[in-house]
Amino acid sequence: MDTTTRLATVWSFDDIVVPHLGAAGRVARWLLRNEADAEDAVQEASLRALRYFRTFTGGSGRAWFLQIVRNVCMLRLDRGVRDVTDEFNEEHHTDEHPTRNPEAIALRNEDARLITTAMAKLSGRARELLVLRELKGLSYREVADTMALPIGSVMSGLSRARHALRQSIHEIREMQRHDEGCCDSRSAA
């Protein structure tokens, strides 16, 4: 982009940041695992984005803002602001309308618990990569920009994170099968 075009391009905070507040809230909830802390983090990130909006030079506004949200969340985690016992509750944070079929709801809730439990066993970086790419739908480039990583590191990190998630799900299912087997043998006795 040449200087003339760049000067002619006018971005507004409302156009660049506001459309991504929902995604920012969901990312913050996944990282902080606490609704109140996530709301505070998004508010703080929004204020920072407004204060430093003049530094936005173009590109993906979503990645730029989510990087600010991520940085605020990481600072909060480093300071120990969150309570590690709070769990993310998928039922309260989904964009989909729940089906009215109770069996489908139960299966979806069981799957959500399994994935949440498996994600909790991953490292913070692996969890963050998966949330940004798989749940928030950011492109590899946007994830790289958000996390300030080379794109190759994002790609290899996602590969390792996906493998770790599959392994974690497998281990949880094996423990559930083992526990069910133990309960069945006790009830038969």
Secondary structure, 3 states (H helix, E strand, C coil): CCHHHHHHCCCCHHHHCHHHHHHHHHHHHHHHCCHHHHHHHHHHHHHHHHHCHHHCCCCCHHHHHHHHHHHHHHHHHHHCCCCCCCCCCHHHHCCCCCCCCHHHHHHHHHHHHHHHHHHHCCCHHHHHHHHHHHHCCCCHHHHHHHHCCCHHHHHHHHHHHHHHHHHHHHHHHHHHHHHHHHHHHHHHC
